[in-house]
Amino acid sequence: MTTTQILIVSVGAVCLLAAVAAFVIAYRRGGEKTIDWRSALSKETLAADVSEAGAPLLTAPAQPESEPIEEQVEALEEAPPEVEPLVAVSVAEVQRVEEISPEEAGVTRRQFFNRALLATWGGYLGLMGISMLAFMWPKLSGGFGSKVDAGSVEDIRAQVFLPDGSVQPLFIPDARAYIMPFDEVAGPQFEGKGVVAGGLTALWQKCVHLGCRVPWCASSQGFECPCHGSKYNFVGEYQAGPAPRNLDRFVVEVTADGRFIIDTGSVIQTPRATVKTVAYPQGPNCVAIGG
């Protein structure tokens, strides 16, 4: 795993821990306390509530036994007329508190924000996880990182060898590689590494110094990096400049039907060659000679 992948995984882990912490805090704060409203009411209110529910609020005084009708008539004729007193009646309003179920109450504002926060973090972590999997998932077929069919060996050799005896690379964009002729016997340092097949080799276009693309110099018959002056002969062996080693190359093979296959998922690094396979330069340089 590269440093970039480790950094991405670390950032994802930190985000996941932050999301879990936020969810725990929101969950602990989101618990609704059940208020006992009956304990908060005064005794008078509770008594009035009970009276309204069962016992009558006003109790009529006990009536004495009725007198004979003759005596009542005589008393009314003798007694002066009296005005009946006004009776004041007070009406007491009683507030009832009834507990309702969570289904009837619906979603509170705190619950809404807690769920929104959880959904936001969940969506963010989901997208980040998918992006990380897409970044680290290996390419199974097609494009750089897999095996690339560069074409027929005969066709490639016809393009890399020029009539005047010089050579020129065949660039394969999908493989980001230069195909060059290479004598398997002339390069003992590459034996057994699988980087030569059918008299051809595939060089990665990237300079091993700082990663610049190394262009081809037809006059010197080599690769010369314009960034810092690193130079290589046409089989990719180090010649001059700050590059620490030869150009990297890919594992190659020739199929039974004569197709040249470049495995861009297998990169081979080799140290600077002590004995050069081909002479360099064979003409004027395109970039000033480096140390």
LUMPA-494414 format. One line per field, with one value per residue (C-alpha): residue number from 1; residue in three letters; x negated, y negated, z negated. Coordinates in Angstrom, 1 decimal, always signed. Layout:
REM residues N
bami: (NUM/...)
mimi: (ALA/...)
X: (X/...)
Y: (Y/...)
Z: (Z/...)
REM end
This chain:
REM residues 291
bami: (1/2/3/4/5/6/7/8/9/10/11/12/13/14/15/16/17/18/19/20/21/22/23/24/25/26/27/28/29/30/31/32/33/34/35/36/37/38/39/40/41/42/43/44/45/46/47/48/49/50/51/52/53/54/55/56/57/58/59/60/61/62/63/64/65/66/67/68/69/70/71/72/73/74/75/76/77/78/79/80/81/82/83/84/85/86/87/88/89/90/91/92/93/94/95/96/97/98/99/100/101/102/103/104/105/106/107/108/109/110/111/112/113/114/115/116/117/118/119/120/121/122/123/124/125/126/127/128/129/130/131/132/133/134/135/136/137/138/139/140/141/142/143/144/145/146/147/148/149/150/151/152/153/154/155/156/157/158/159/160/161/162/163/164/165/166/167/168/169/170/171/172/173/174/175/176/177/178/179/180/181/182/183/184/185/186/187/188/189/190/191/192/193/194/195/196/197/198/199/200/201/202/203/204/205/206/207/208/209/210/211/212/213/214/215/216/217/218/219/220/221/222/223/224/225/226/227/228/229/230/231/232/233/234/235/236/237/238/239/240/241/242/243/244/245/246/247/248/249/250/251/252/253/254/255/256/257/258/259/260/261/262/263/264/265/266/267/268/269/270/271/272/273/274/275/276/277/278/279/280/281/282/283/284/285/286/287/288/289/290/291)
mimi: (MET/THR/THR/THR/GLN/ILE/LEU/ILE/VAL/SER/VAL/GLY/ALA/VAL/CYS/LEU/LEU/ALA/ALA/VAL/ALA/ALA/PHE/VAL/ILE/ALA/TYR/ARG/ARG/GLY/GLY/GLU/LYS/THR/ILE/ASP/TRP/ARG/SER/ALA/LEU/SER/LYS/GLU/THR/LEU/ALA/ALA/ASP/VAL/SER/GLU/ALA/GLY/ALA/PRO/LEU/LEU/THR/ALA/PRO/ALA/GLN/PRO/GLU/SER/GLU/PRO/ILE/GLU/GLU/GLN/VAL/GLU/ALA/LEU/GLU/GLU/ALA/PRO/PRO/GLU/VAL/GLU/PRO/LEU/VAL/ALA/VAL/SER/VAL/ALA/GLU/VAL/GLN/ARG/VAL/GLU/GLU/ILE/SER/PRO/GLU/GLU/ALA/GLY/VAL/THR/ARG/ARG/GLN/PHE/PHE/ASN/ARG/ALA/LEU/LEU/ALA/THR/TRP/GLY/GLY/TYR/LEU/GLY/LEU/MET/GLY/ILE/SER/MET/LEU/ALA/PHE/MET/TRP/PRO/LYS/LEU/SER/GLY/GLY/PHE/GLY/SER/LYS/VAL/ASP/ALA/GLY/SER/VAL/GLU/ASP/ILE/ARG/ALA/GLN/VAL/PHE/LEU/PRO/ASP/GLY/SER/VAL/GLN/PRO/LEU/PHE/ILE/PRO/ASP/ALA/ARG/ALA/TYR/ILE/MET/PRO/PHE/ASP/GLU/VAL/ALA/GLY/PRO/GLN/PHE/GLU/GLY/LYS/GLY/VAL/VAL/ALA/GLY/GLY/LEU/THR/ALA/LEU/TRP/GLN/LYS/CYS/VAL/HIS/LEU/GLY/CYS/ARG/VAL/PRO/TRP/CYS/ALA/SER/SER/GLN/GLY/PHE/GLU/CYS/PRO/CYS/HIS/GLY/SER/LYS/TYR/ASN/PHE/VAL/GLY/GLU/TYR/GLN/ALA/GLY/PRO/ALA/PRO/ARG/ASN/LEU/ASP/ARG/PHE/VAL/VAL/GLU/VAL/THR/ALA/ASP/GLY/ARG/PHE/ILE/ILE/ASP/THR/GLY/SER/VAL/ILE/GLN/THR/PRO/ARG/ALA/THR/VAL/LYS/THR/VAL/ALA/TYR/PRO/GLN/GLY/PRO/ASN/CYS/VAL/ALA/ILE/GLY/GLY)
X: (+0.0/-1.4/-1.7/+1.2/+3.5/+2.4/+3.2/+6.6/+7.4/+6.3/+8.5/+11.4/+10.8/+10.7/+13.9/+15.6/+14.6/+15.8/+19.2/+19.5/+18.7/+21.2/+23.9/+23.2/+23.4/+26.6/+28.1/+27.3/+28.7/+31.7/+33.5/+36.7/+37.5/+41.1/+42.6/+45.0/+47.5/+49.7/+46.9/+46.6/+50.2/+51.5/+53.7/+56.6/+56.4/+56.2/+59.2/+61.2/+60.3/+61.5/+64.7/+65.5/+64.8/+67.0/+68.3/+70.6/+69.0/+72.0/+73.8/+77.4/+78.1/+80.3/+84.0/+85.9/+89.1/+92.0/+94.6/+98.4/+99.8/+102.2/+99.4/+97.3/+100.2/+100.8/+97.1/+97.0/+100.0/+98.6/+95.0/+94.0/+92.7/+89.0/+86.6/+84.7/+81.0/+78.7/+76.4/+72.9/+71.7/+68.0/+66.9/+63.5/+61.6/+59.6/+56.7/+56.3/+53.0/+53.3/+50.3/+50.2/+48.2/+45.1/+47.0/+49.6/+46.9/+44.9/+41.2/+39.8/+37.3/+34.5/+35.2/+35.4/+31.9/+30.4/+31.7/+30.6/+27.1/+26.9/+28.2/+25.6/+22.7/+23.9/+24.1/+20.7/+19.0/+20.8/+19.6/+16.1/+16.0/+17.1/+14.5/+11.7/+12.8/+12.8/+9.3/+7.8/+9.7/+7.3/+8.2/+9.1/+8.9/+8.0/+6.0/+2.9/+2.4/+3.4/+2.1/+2.1/+2.0/-0.5/+0.1/-1.7/-5.4/-6.2/-4.3/-6.1/-9.5/-8.7/-8.0/-10.9/-13.6/-14.2/-15.7/-18.9/-19.7/-18.6/-15.7/-12.8/-10.4/-6.8/-4.8/-1.7/+0.6/+2.6/-0.6/-2.4/-5.4/-8.0/-8.6/-12.3/-14.3/-16.6/-18.9/-18.3/-21.9/-23.4/-21.8/-22.8/-21.5/-17.9/-18.0/-15.3/-13.3/-10.8/-11.4/-12.5/-10.3/-10.5/-13.6/-11.6/-11.3/-8.8/-10.2/-8.0/-7.8/-8.4/-11.9/-13.1/-14.4/-11.3/-8.7/-8.8/-7.9/-11.1/-11.0/-12.9/-15.9/-16.3/-19.7/-21.4/-19.4/-18.4/-15.9/-16.7/-14.7/-14.2/-13.5/-16.9/-19.0/-18.9/-19.8/-19.4/-20.4/-17.7/-17.3/-16.8/-20.2/-21.4/-23.9/-24.0/-22.2/-20.7/-18.7/-19.5/-18.9/-17.9/-14.5/-11.9/-10.4/-7.4/-7.2/-6.3/-5.4/-4.6/-1.4/-1.1/+0.4/-2.5/-0.9/-3.1/-1.6/-2.8/-1.9/-1.7/-0.9/-4.4/-7.2/-10.8/-13.6/-17.2/-20.4/-22.7/-24.3/-28.1/-28.5/-26.3/-24.5/-24.5/-26.6/-25.3/-25.1/-25.2/-24.7/-24.0/-22.0/-18.6/-19.3/-22.6/-24.9/-24.4/-26.9)
Y: (+0.0/-3.4/-6.5/-8.1/-5.1/-5.0/-8.7/-8.3/-5.3/-7.3/-10.3/-7.9/-6.3/-9.8/-10.8/-7.6/-8.1/-11.7/-10.5/-7.9/-10.4/-12.9/-10.2/-9.2/-12.8/-13.4/-10.2/-11.0/-14.5/-13.4/-11.4/-13.1/-13.3/-12.3/-15.0/-14.0/-16.7/-15.4/-16.0/-19.6/-20.4/-21.9/-20.0/-22.3/-21.6/-17.9/-18.1/-20.1/-17.6/-14.7/-16.6/-17.3/-13.6/-12.1/-14.0/-17.1/-20.5/-22.0/-20.1/-21.2/-21.7/-19.2/-20.2/-20.1/-18.2/-20.1/-21.7/-21.2/-23.1/-25.2/-26.5/-27.4/-29.4/-31.4/-32.2/-33.5/-35.7/-37.2/-37.6/-40.7/-40.3/-39.6/-39.9/-36.8/-37.3/-37.0/-34.0/-34.4/-31.3/-31.0/-28.9/-27.2/-26.3/-23.2/-22.4/-18.8/-17.3/-14.1/-12.0/-11.0/-8.3/-9.0/-8.2/-10.9/-13.4/-13.0/-14.0/-16.6/-19.2/-17.6/-14.2/-15.8/-17.4/-14.2/-12.2/-14.8/-14.8/-11.0/-10.9/-13.6/-11.7/-8.4/-9.8/-11.4/-8.2/-6.1/-8.3/-8.4/-4.6/-4.1/-6.5/-4.7/-1.4/-2.7/-4.2/-1.1/+1.5/+3.0/+2.6/+6.1/+5.4/+2.6/-0.5/-1.2/+1.2/+4.3/+6.2/+4.2/+5.8/+3.6/+5.4/+8.0/+8.5/+8.3/+5.0/+3.5/+4.5/+3.0/-0.3/-0.5/+0.3/-2.4/-1.8/-3.7/-1.4/-3.7/-3.0/-4.9/-4.0/-3.0/-4.7/-2.8/-5.4/-2.8/-1.3/-4.6/-2.8/-3.0/+0.2/+0.6/+3.4/+5.2/+8.1/+10.6/+11.8/+8.3/+7.4/+10.0/+7.8/+8.2/+12.0/+13.9/+10.7/+11.2/+7.7/+8.9/+10.9/+11.3/+9.1/+6.2/+4.4/+1.9/-1.2/-3.3/-6.8/-8.2/-9.5/-7.8/-11.1/-13.1/-11.5/-13.7/-12.2/-11.5/-12.4/-10.6/-12.3/-11.0/-12.7/-11.1/-7.9/-8.0/-9.4/-12.8/-14.4/-18.1/-18.6/-18.0/-16.5/-12.8/-10.7/-7.1/-5.1/-3.7/-0.5/-2.6/-2.2/-5.2/-7.4/-10.8/-13.2/-12.9/-9.7/-7.0/-4.0/-2.8/-3.6/-1.3/+1.3/+3.6/+7.4/+8.5/+11.6/+12.9/+15.0/+18.1/+16.0/+13.5/+10.7/+8.5/+8.1/+5.5/+6.1/+2.6/+4.0/+5.4/+2.8/+3.9/+1.6/+2.2/+0.3/-1.7/+0.5/+0.8/+2.1/+0.4/+2.5/-0.1/-3.2/-6.6/-9.3/-8.5/-12.1/-15.6/-15.7/-17.4/-18.4/-19.8/-17.2/-16.6/-15.5)
Z: (+0.0/+1.0/-1.2/+0.5/-0.1/-3.8/-4.1/-2.6/-4.9/-7.9/-7.0/-6.5/-9.9/-11.6/-9.9/-11.0/-14.6/-14.5/-13.1/-15.9/-18.6/-17.2/-17.1/-20.7/-21.9/-20.0/-21.2/-24.9/-24.6/-22.6/-25.3/-26.2/-29.9/-30.9/-33.1/-35.7/-35.3/-38.1/-40.6/-39.4/-40.0/-43.2/-45.6/-44.9/-41.2/-41.8/-44.1/-41.6/-38.9/-41.1/-41.9/-38.2/-37.4/-40.1/-43.1/-42.6/-43.1/-45.0/-47.7/-48.6/-52.3/-54.0/-53.9/-57.2/-57.4/-55.8/-58.0/-57.6/-54.7/-56.8/-59.0/-55.9/-54.4/-57.6/-58.0/-54.4/-54.9/-58.1/-57.1/-55.1/-51.6/-51.4/-48.5/-47.8/-48.2/-45.2/-45.3/-43.7/-41.8/-41.0/-38.0/-38.4/-35.3/-35.6/-33.1/-32.4/-31.1/-29.2/-28.2/-24.6/-22.8/-20.7/-17.5/-18.4/-19.3/-16.1/-15.7/-18.0/-16.8/-18.7/-17.1/-13.7/-14.0/-15.4/-12.5/-10.0/-11.5/-11.4/-7.8/-6.7/-8.3/-7.0/-3.4/-3.7/-5.0/-2.4/+0.5/-0.9/-1.3/+2.3/+3.5/+1.6/+2.9/+6.5/+5.9/+4.5/+6.6/+9.2/+12.8/+14.2/+17.9/+20.3/+19.8/+17.8/+14.9/+16.9/+19.9/+23.1/+26.6/+28.5/+31.8/+34.0/+33.4/+37.1/+37.5/+34.5/+35.8/+39.2/+37.5/+35.0/+37.6/+40.2/+43.7/+42.9/+40.0/+37.2/+34.8/+33.5/+30.7/+31.1/+28.4/+27.1/+25.3/+23.4/+21.9/+21.6/+23.0/+25.8/+27.6/+28.7/+30.2/+27.8/+28.3/+25.5/+25.6/+25.4/+22.1/+19.4/+16.6/+17.9/+18.2/+16.4/+15.6/+18.5/+19.9/+23.4/+25.8/+29.6/+29.7/+28.2/+24.9/+23.4/+21.6/+19.3/+20.5/+17.0/+16.0/+12.9/+11.5/+10.9/+13.1/+16.2/+19.5/+21.4/+25.1/+27.8/+29.4/+33.0/+33.6/+30.5/+30.7/+27.1/+24.5/+23.0/+20.2/+20.6/+16.9/+15.4/+18.2/+17.5/+20.5/+21.5/+24.6/+26.8/+24.7/+21.6/+19.9/+17.9/+19.5/+17.7/+15.4/+11.9/+12.6/+10.1/+12.4/+15.8/+17.2/+15.7/+18.0/+18.1/+18.2/+21.8/+23.7/+27.2/+27.5/+29.7/+32.5/+32.5/+30.4/+28.3/+24.8/+22.3/+18.6/+17.2/+13.8/+13.5/+13.4/+13.3/+11.9/+12.7/+11.5/+13.7/+16.2/+15.8/+19.3/+22.0/+24.5/+27.3/+28.0/+27.0/+28.2/+31.9/+32.9/+31.5/+28.3/+28.0/+24.4/+23.1/+21.7/+18.0/+15.4)
REM end
